[in-house]
Amino acid sequence: MLSRLLAAVVPLVVAACGTTPLPVLDHGPAPDDARSGIVHMQGSSVVAPYTHRVPVGPGNWRRLNDHQAPGGGAS
């Protein structure tokens, strides 16, 4: 039992001792830099591309398929 516990704990201890330092994350200017520019964000509407559509009844499928076919359905 003790050997199983040591077999599980020893790799964790060794891995914790051998960590590499974290990379420096310097993406963009520092937040406390007063000389850095201010990025103005413009909001956009979430529903702007919406077009109102109403349900329609079944139509002529052959004409619809011919209309949507490449080349206009000309065969």
C-alpha positions, 0 to 999 in steps of 0.5 A, spaced: 500 500 500 505 504 501 509 503 495 503 504 491 502 511 494 509 513 493 509 511 486 503 516 485 506 521 489 513 521 487 512 523 480 507 529 482 512 532 487 518 531 481 513 534 476 512 540 481 519 542 482 521 542 475 516 547 472 518 552 467 517 559 468 510 562 465 511 566 459 510 574 459 504 576 456 505 583 454 500 583 448 498 591 447 500 597 452 500 596 459 493 598 463 496 604 467 499 607 461 496 614 460 499 615 453 496 609 450 491 610 445 483 609 447 480 604 442 473 606 441 468 600 439 462 601 435 456 597 437 452 593 432 445 591 432 444 584 433 438 584 429 440 588 423 440 583 417 433 580 419 428 580 414 421 578 415 418 572 412 412 569 412 410 561 412 407 559 405 404 554 402 406 548 398 408 550 391 410 547 385 417 543 386 419 542 379 419 549 378 422 551 384 428 546 383 429 548 376 429 555 378 435 553 383 439 549 379 445 551 376 444 555 369 437 556 371 435 549 370 436 550 362 437 543 360 
